[in-house]
Amino acid sequence: MANGTCHLPIHLFSTAPQSADVAAGAYIETVTEVARWSEAAGCQGILIYTDNRLVDPWLVAQSIIQSTRALCPLVAIQPIYMHPYSIANMVSSLAYLYDRQIYLNMVAGGFRNDLLAMGDETPHDLRYERLCEYTTIIKALLTGASPVTFAGKFHRVENLSLTPSLPPRLFPGIFISGSSEAGMATAKALGATAIEYPQPGDDYKAAACPNRLNAGIRIGIITDEDEDRAWQIAYARFPADRKGQIAHKLAMKVSDSVWHKQLSELDQDAEDQKNPYWLWPFQQYQTFCPYLVGSYEQVAAELAKYIRVGFKNFILDIPAEEWDLRSANIVFTEAVNRA
């Protein structure tokens, strides 16, 4: 974490609000406010989503860069939206203009209906094969290995050069979903950070796994000094939603996402408050990651389990208020001390 809060290499990322959830006139102000919260709470960066419903993530990234001092946009990249040269050029251009590092969250799938609407019927595992080629070209351009020539099954470039070149110190961090075997293999082939949607902490072996030394997880956190107060906040923020439950079940039927199926198959009683690992918001189709809920001590103990097995990158859910990020800082500091 930044600001010297932790003495171990833990990298904490927040998530920007989605434009589909905020009125047009208020969106930029909302995003920049969350970005400032994130930087003040010690976050390394902030995830910016992309899909067919949302404004362009690169425009959001530029607004975040202009309103913060060092926060790094973690931009979601869907290969069917842009040529790999355009991605590399955007990274190098923002580095040239603002001297800021960008992180790339390489997305193989996204929403299946979004892909079909754009005429993309590529099966799940082949999308990861395509993503590997796509990211390989981006990396080659950004490392200055130009002109770049590459001939693959999905992408081909010949004598392609990138200007302006990227300073090596600003080379982007690259994240890839690692919940499936195809995703994990792609992350390994690219030397990228594999991001998982985690199981409960006790489901992982106590010893660190060599394949997980640069891995990360997506997680939400609601915590307070008082356990009961934390759960009150949690249920107020994520009330029961019958329409959401139906939408969740429909999404599970049409999605080929491995992480979605893995979380959906976990059986958890929503009223079980003895376990800080909480899937209720996911089951209500109100968010797309597990939550940890409880007292500072309980949540820190659960986070420490993930850190001990090798997770070093944590992407938090969209914060509802600034205290979400400040309290996350508290429990991560304690979790690192425990681990």
C-alpha positions as CSV (number, residue, x, y, z in Angstrom):
1,M,0.0,0.0,0.0
2,A,1.1,3.6,-0.6
3,N,1.8,6.2,2.0
4,G,4.0,3.8,4.0
5,T,0.9,2.2,5.6
6,C,2.1,-1.4,5.2
7,H,5.6,-2.8,5.2
8,L,4.8,-5.6,2.8
9,P,4.2,-5.2,-0.9
10,I,0.4,-5.1,-0.8
11,H,-1.2,-3.1,-3.6
12,L,-4.7,-1.8,-3.0
13,F,-7.0,-0.7,-5.8
14,S,-10.4,0.8,-5.5
15,T,-13.1,0.8,-8.3
16,A,-14.6,3.8,-10.0
17,P,-18.4,4.3,-10.1
18,Q,-20.1,3.2,-13.3
19,S,-21.6,5.8,-15.6
20,A,-24.8,3.8,-15.9
21,D,-25.4,4.4,-12.2
22,V,-24.8,8.2,-12.1
23,A,-26.6,11.1,-13.9
24,A,-24.6,12.5,-16.8
25,G,-24.2,15.9,-15.3
26,A,-22.8,14.5,-12.0
27,Y,-20.6,11.7,-13.3
28,I,-17.2,13.3,-13.6
29,E,-17.5,15.0,-10.3
30,T,-18.5,11.7,-8.7
31,V,-15.6,9.8,-10.3
32,T,-13.0,12.4,-9.3
33,E,-14.3,12.5,-5.8
34,V,-14.0,8.7,-5.4
35,A,-10.5,9.0,-7.0
36,R,-9.4,11.5,-4.4
37,W,-10.8,9.3,-1.6
38,S,-8.9,6.4,-3.0
39,E,-5.6,8.3,-3.2
40,A,-6.0,9.6,0.4
41,A,-6.7,6.1,1.6
42,G,-3.4,4.8,0.2
43,C,-4.7,3.1,-2.9
44,Q,-2.2,2.4,-5.7
45,G,-4.8,2.7,-8.4
46,I,-8.5,2.6,-9.4
47,L,-10.3,0.1,-11.6
48,I,-12.4,1.6,-14.5
49,Y,-15.0,-0.8,-16.0
50,T,-15.8,-1.2,-19.6
51,D,-18.9,-2.7,-21.3
52,N,-21.6,-1.8,-23.8
53,R,-23.5,0.4,-21.3
54,L,-20.6,2.6,-20.1
55,V,-18.8,5.7,-21.2
56,D,-15.3,5.2,-22.7
57,P,-12.9,4.2,-19.9
58,W,-10.0,6.1,-21.3
59,L,-11.9,9.4,-21.0
60,V,-12.6,8.5,-17.4
61,A,-8.9,7.6,-16.8
62,Q,-7.8,11.0,-18.1
63,S,-10.2,12.8,-15.7
64,I,-8.9,10.7,-12.8
65,I,-5.3,11.6,-13.8
66,Q,-6.1,15.3,-13.9
67,S,-7.7,15.3,-10.5
68,T,-5.1,13.2,-8.5
69,R,-1.4,13.4,-7.9
70,A,-0.3,9.8,-8.4
71,L,-3.3,7.4,-8.5
72,C,-2.9,4.9,-11.4
73,P,-6.0,4.2,-13.5
74,L,-6.6,0.4,-14.0
75,V,-8.4,0.5,-17.3
76,A,-10.5,-2.5,-18.3
77,I,-9.6,-3.6,-21.9
78,Q,-11.9,-5.6,-24.1
79,P,-10.1,-6.7,-27.3
80,I,-13.2,-6.4,-29.6
81,Y,-13.4,-2.6,-28.8
82,M,-10.0,-1.4,-30.0
83,H,-6.9,-2.5,-32.0
84,P,-3.9,-3.4,-29.8
85,Y,-2.0,-0.4,-31.3
86,S,-4.7,1.9,-30.0
87,I,-4.2,0.6,-26.5
88,A,-0.4,0.9,-26.6
89,N,-0.7,4.4,-28.1
90,M,-3.2,5.5,-25.3
91,V,-0.8,4.2,-22.6
92,S,2.2,6.0,-24.1
93,S,0.3,9.2,-24.8
94,L,-1.0,9.5,-21.2
95,A,2.5,8.8,-20.0
96,Y,3.8,11.5,-22.3
97,L,1.2,14.1,-21.3
98,Y,1.0,13.4,-17.5
99,D,4.0,11.2,-16.6
100,R,1.5,8.7,-15.0
101,Q,1.6,4.9,-15.0
102,I,-1.4,3.0,-16.3
103,Y,-2.6,-0.5,-15.3
104,L,-4.4,-2.6,-17.8
105,N,-7.2,-5.1,-16.8
106,M,-7.3,-7.4,-19.8
107,V,-10.9,-8.7,-20.2
108,A,-11.4,-11.9,-22.2
109,G,-15.2,-12.0,-21.9
110,G,-17.3,-9.4,-20.2
111,F,-21.0,-9.9,-20.7
112,R,-21.8,-12.6,-23.2
113,N,-24.7,-10.6,-24.7
114,D,-22.4,-7.7,-25.3
115,L,-20.1,-9.9,-27.3
116,L,-22.9,-11.4,-29.4
117,A,-24.3,-7.9,-30.1
118,M,-20.9,-7.1,-31.7
119,G,-20.9,-10.3,-33.7
120,D,-18.3,-12.1,-31.5
121,E,-19.2,-15.7,-31.0
122,T,-15.7,-16.8,-30.0
123,P,-15.8,-19.6,-27.3
124,H,-14.5,-18.9,-23.8
125,D,-11.0,-20.6,-24.0
126,L,-10.3,-19.2,-27.5
127,R,-11.1,-15.7,-26.2
128,Y,-8.2,-16.2,-23.8
129,E,-6.0,-17.3,-26.7
130,R,-7.0,-14.2,-28.6
131,L,-6.3,-12.1,-25.5
132,C,-2.8,-13.5,-25.2
133,E,-2.0,-12.5,-28.8
134,Y,-3.6,-9.1,-28.2
135,T,-1.6,-8.4,-25.0
136,T,1.6,-9.7,-26.5
137,I,1.4,-7.1,-29.3
138,I,0.7,-4.3,-26.7
139,K,3.7,-5.4,-24.6
140,A,6.0,-5.5,-27.5
141,L,5.0,-2.0,-28.7
142,L,5.4,-0.6,-25.2
143,T,8.8,-2.1,-24.5
144,G,10.2,-0.3,-27.6
145,A,10.8,-3.6,-29.5
146,S,9.8,-1.8,-32.7
147,P,9.1,-2.2,-35.4
148,V,6.9,-5.1,-34.2
149,T,5.9,-7.9,-36.5
150,F,3.5,-10.6,-35.2
151,A,1.4,-13.2,-37.0
152,G,-1.1,-15.1,-34.9
153,K,-4.5,-16.8,-35.2
154,F,-6.4,-13.7,-34.3
155,H,-4.1,-10.7,-34.7
156,R,-1.4,-9.7,-37.2
157,V,0.8,-6.7,-37.4
158,E,3.9,-6.0,-39.6
159,N,6.7,-3.4,-39.0
160,L,4.5,-1.5,-36.6
161,S,6.1,1.2,-34.5
162,L,4.9,3.2,-31.6
163,T,5.4,6.9,-31.0
164,P,5.8,8.5,-28.5
165,S,7.8,5.7,-26.9
166,L,7.1,4.7,-23.3
167,P,9.6,5.3,-20.5
168,P,10.4,1.9,-18.9
169,R,9.6,3.1,-15.4
170,L,6.0,3.7,-16.6
171,F,5.4,0.3,-18.2
172,P,1.9,-0.8,-17.3
173,G,0.9,-3.4,-14.7
174,I,-1.1,-6.0,-16.5
175,F,-4.0,-7.9,-14.8
176,I,-5.9,-10.8,-16.2
177,S,-8.8,-12.8,-14.7
178,G,-7.3,-16.0,-13.3
179,S,-10.5,-17.8,-12.1
180,S,-10.4,-20.3,-15.0
181,E,-7.6,-22.6,-16.2
182,A,-7.5,-20.7,-19.5
183,G,-7.2,-17.4,-17.6
184,M,-4.5,-18.7,-15.3
185,A,-2.5,-20.1,-18.2
186,T,-2.8,-16.8,-20.1
187,A,-1.6,-14.8,-17.1
188,K,1.4,-17.1,-16.7
189,A,2.3,-16.9,-20.4
190,L,2.2,-13.1,-20.3
191,G,3.8,-12.7,-16.9
192,A,0.6,-10.9,-15.8
193,T,-1.1,-10.6,-12.4
194,A,-3.9,-13.2,-12.2
195,I,-7.0,-11.8,-10.4
196,E,-9.4,-14.2,-8.8
197,Y,-12.8,-13.9,-7.2
198,P,-11.9,-15.6,-3.9
199,Q,-13.3,-18.5,-2.0
200,P,-13.5,-18.1,1.8
201,G,-10.0,-17.8,3.3
202,D,-10.1,-21.2,5.0
203,D,-10.5,-22.9,1.6
204,Y,-6.9,-22.0,0.7
205,K,-3.9,-24.0,1.9
206,A,-1.9,-22.3,4.6
207,A,1.3,-22.3,2.6
208,A,1.9,-19.8,-0.2
209,C,1.6,-21.2,-3.7
210,P,4.4,-20.3,-6.2
211,N,1.8,-19.7,-8.9
212,R,0.1,-17.1,-6.7
213,L,3.1,-14.9,-5.7
214,N,1.9,-12.0,-7.9
215,A,-1.8,-12.8,-7.8
216,G,-4.8,-10.7,-6.6
217,I,-8.4,-10.9,-5.6
218,R,-11.6,-8.8,-6.1
219,I,-13.3,-8.2,-2.8
220,G,-15.7,-5.8,-1.1
221,I,-15.2,-4.7,2.5
222,I,-17.7,-3.4,5.1
223,T,-16.2,-3.1,8.5
224,D,-16.5,-1.2,11.8
225,E,-15.1,-1.3,15.3
226,D,-18.4,-2.9,16.3
227,E,-19.4,-6.2,14.5
228,D,-23.2,-5.5,14.8
229,R,-22.8,-2.0,13.3
230,A,-20.9,-3.4,10.3
231,W,-23.7,-5.9,9.6
232,Q,-26.3,-3.1,10.0
233,I,-24.5,-1.1,7.3
234,A,-24.2,-4.1,5.1
235,Y,-27.9,-5.0,5.1
236,A,-28.9,-1.4,4.7
237,R,-26.6,-1.0,1.7
238,F,-27.6,-4.4,0.1
239,P,-31.3,-5.1,0.9
240,A,-33.1,-8.1,-0.4
241,D,-34.1,-7.6,-4.1
242,R,-36.4,-10.2,-5.8
243,K,-35.8,-8.7,-9.2
244,G,-32.0,-8.9,-8.6
245,Q,-32.3,-12.5,-7.5
246,I,-34.1,-13.4,-10.8
247,A,-31.5,-11.4,-12.8
248,H,-28.7,-13.3,-11.0
249,K,-30.2,-16.7,-11.9
250,L,-30.8,-15.6,-15.6
251,A,-27.2,-14.4,-15.8
252,M,-25.9,-17.6,-14.5
253,K,-27.8,-19.5,-17.2
254,V,-26.4,-17.5,-20.1
255,S,-22.9,-16.6,-18.8
256,D,-19.9,-18.7,-19.7
257,S,-17.8,-16.9,-17.0
258,V,-16.0,-19.4,-14.8
259,W,-15.8,-17.1,-11.8
260,H,-19.6,-16.4,-12.0
261,K,-20.4,-20.1,-11.8
262,Q,-17.9,-20.7,-9.1
263,L,-19.4,-18.1,-6.8
264,S,-22.9,-19.1,-7.7
265,E,-22.3,-22.7,-6.7
266,L,-21.1,-21.7,-3.2
267,D,-23.9,-22.4,-0.7
268,Q,-24.1,-19.7,2.0
269,D,-26.9,-18.8,4.4
270,A,-27.4,-15.0,4.1
271,E,-28.2,-14.9,7.9
272,D,-25.0,-16.6,8.9
273,Q,-23.1,-13.6,10.5
274,K,-20.5,-15.8,12.1
275,N,-18.6,-15.9,8.8
276,P,-17.3,-12.6,7.5
277,Y,-17.3,-14.0,3.9
278,W,-20.6,-12.8,2.5
279,L,-22.1,-13.5,-1.0
280,W,-25.5,-11.8,-0.4
281,P,-24.9,-8.7,-2.6
282,F,-23.7,-11.0,-5.4
283,Q,-26.8,-13.2,-5.1
284,Q,-29.0,-10.1,-5.3
285,Y,-27.2,-9.0,-8.5
286,Q,-26.1,-5.8,-6.8
287,T,-22.4,-6.4,-7.2
288,F,-20.0,-8.9,-8.7
289,C,-17.6,-9.9,-6.0
290,P,-17.7,-11.5,-2.5
291,Y,-17.8,-9.2,0.6
292,L,-16.0,-9.4,3.9
293,V,-18.2,-8.0,6.7
294,G,-17.5,-7.7,10.4
295,S,-15.4,-6.0,13.0
296,Y,-11.9,-4.7,12.2
297,E,-10.4,-7.8,14.0
298,Q,-12.6,-10.3,12.1
299,V,-12.1,-8.8,8.6
300,A,-8.3,-8.3,9.2
301,A,-8.0,-12.0,10.3
302,E,-9.8,-13.1,7.1
303,L,-7.6,-10.8,4.9
304,A,-4.5,-12.2,6.6
305,K,-5.4,-15.7,5.3
306,Y,-5.3,-14.4,1.7
307,I,-2.0,-12.6,2.2
308,R,-0.4,-15.7,3.8
309,V,-1.1,-17.8,0.7
310,G,0.4,-15.3,-1.7
311,F,-2.2,-12.7,-2.7
312,K,-0.6,-9.3,-3.0
313,N,-3.1,-7.3,-5.0
314,F,-6.5,-6.4,-3.8
315,I,-9.2,-4.7,-5.9
316,L,-12.0,-3.3,-3.7
317,D,-15.6,-2.8,-4.8
318,I,-17.0,0.6,-5.6
319,P,-17.0,2.6,-2.4
320,A,-20.4,4.0,-1.2
321,E,-18.6,6.6,1.0
322,E,-15.1,7.7,1.8
323,W,-15.2,5.8,5.1
324,D,-15.3,2.5,3.1
325,L,-11.8,3.2,1.9
326,R,-10.4,4.6,5.2
327,S,-11.7,1.5,7.1
328,A,-10.3,-0.8,4.4
329,N,-6.9,0.9,5.1
330,I,-7.3,0.1,8.8
331,V,-8.0,-3.6,8.3
332,F,-5.4,-4.1,5.6
333,T,-2.7,-2.6,7.9
334,E,-3.8,-5.0,10.7
335,A,-3.9,-7.9,8.2
336,V,-0.4,-7.3,7.0
337,N,0.8,-7.2,10.6
338,R,-0.9,-10.6,11.3
339,A,0.4,-12.2,8.1
